[in-house]
Amino acid sequence: MAEIKVLTEDTYDEAIQDGIVVVDFYADWCGPCKMMAPTFHEVADMYDGKVTFAKLNIDENKKIALANKVMSIPTLLFYKKGFQADRVTGVVDKALLHQKIDALL
């Protein structure tokens, strides 16, 4: 099972610097976020060792959410070597996640 890193305002900038990183912006009260979680974890398992997967709670880390213009959740940001390469908002399927990640590999 792949490790899903839990990011905070203190760890965010460093965490996105190396390789490919997918960050799930979520909140505990968010129904669609709960629907997205199993897919996120399943895809993380498929790319274990190749891609870093992380979660950031927007209620606890508002500055990072605002800095990244996250207005709706769930929002997934895709980073490659510290630069945002893509984003998706809302509940998405595994096929779209594979497409986005494969384009960065």
C-alpha positions as CSV (number, residue, x, y, z in Angstrom):
1,M,0.0,0.0,0.0
2,A,1.4,3.4,-1.0
3,E,2.1,6.0,1.6
4,I,-0.1,9.1,1.2
5,K,1.7,12.1,2.8
6,V,-0.2,14.5,4.9
7,L,1.0,18.0,4.0
8,T,0.8,21.2,6.1
9,E,1.7,24.9,5.4
10,D,5.2,24.0,6.9
11,T,5.8,21.0,4.6
12,Y,4.0,21.9,1.4
13,D,6.7,23.8,-0.5
14,E,9.4,21.2,0.1
15,A,7.1,18.2,-0.6
16,I,6.3,19.3,-4.2
17,Q,9.9,19.9,-5.3
18,D,11.0,16.4,-6.3
19,G,9.7,14.3,-9.1
20,I,5.9,14.1,-9.7
21,V,3.6,14.9,-6.9
22,V,-0.2,14.7,-6.8
23,V,-1.8,16.7,-4.0
24,D,-5.5,16.2,-3.0
25,F,-7.0,19.4,-1.5
26,Y,-9.9,18.2,0.7
27,A,-11.9,18.8,3.9
28,D,-13.2,16.3,6.3
29,W,-16.8,17.5,5.9
30,C,-16.7,17.3,2.1
31,G,-18.9,14.5,0.7
32,P,-17.3,14.6,-2.8
33,C,-13.9,14.4,-1.2
34,K,-14.9,11.2,0.6
35,M,-16.2,9.8,-2.7
36,M,-12.8,10.6,-4.3
37,A,-10.6,9.1,-1.5
38,P,-10.8,5.4,-2.6
39,T,-9.9,6.2,-6.2
40,F,-7.0,8.5,-5.0
41,H,-5.7,5.7,-2.8
42,E,-6.1,3.0,-5.5
43,V,-4.2,5.1,-8.1
44,A,-1.5,5.9,-5.5
45,D,-1.0,2.1,-5.1
46,M,-0.6,1.7,-8.8
47,Y,2.1,4.4,-9.0
48,D,3.9,3.5,-5.8
49,G,7.6,4.3,-6.1
50,K,7.1,6.4,-9.2
51,V,4.8,9.3,-8.0
52,T,4.3,10.9,-4.6
53,F,0.7,11.3,-3.5
54,A,-0.3,13.7,-0.8
55,K,-3.3,15.3,0.9
56,L,-3.8,18.8,2.3
57,N,-6.7,19.7,4.5
58,I,-7.9,23.1,3.4
59,D,-9.5,24.0,6.7
60,E,-6.2,23.5,8.5
61,N,-4.0,25.1,5.7
62,K,-6.0,28.0,4.3
63,K,-3.0,29.9,3.1
64,I,-1.8,27.1,0.8
65,A,-5.3,26.6,-0.6
66,L,-5.6,30.4,-1.3
67,A,-2.1,30.6,-2.8
68,N,-3.1,27.8,-5.2
69,K,-6.5,29.3,-6.1
70,V,-8.4,26.3,-4.8
71,M,-12.0,27.4,-4.8
72,S,-13.8,24.0,-4.9
73,I,-12.9,20.7,-3.5
74,P,-11.8,18.1,-4.1
75,T,-9.1,19.6,-6.3
76,L,-6.1,17.7,-7.4
77,L,-2.9,19.5,-8.3
78,F,-0.2,17.8,-10.3
79,Y,3.4,18.9,-9.9
80,K,6.5,18.1,-11.8
81,K,9.8,19.2,-10.2
82,G,8.1,21.9,-8.2
83,F,6.0,23.4,-11.0
84,Q,2.2,22.9,-11.3
85,A,1.7,21.0,-14.5
86,D,-2.1,20.3,-14.3
87,R,-5.2,20.3,-12.1
88,V,-8.6,18.8,-11.9
89,T,-11.6,19.7,-9.7
90,G,-14.4,17.5,-8.6
91,V,-14.7,13.7,-8.4
92,V,-12.9,12.1,-11.3
93,D,-12.3,8.5,-12.4
94,K,-9.2,6.4,-12.4
95,A,-8.8,6.7,-16.2
96,L,-8.5,10.5,-16.1
97,L,-6.0,10.3,-13.2
98,H,-3.9,7.8,-15.2
99,Q,-4.0,10.1,-18.2
100,K,-2.9,13.1,-16.2
101,I,-0.1,11.2,-14.4
102,D,1.1,9.3,-17.5
103,A,1.5,12.6,-19.4
104,L,4.0,13.7,-16.7
105,L,6.0,10.5,-16.5
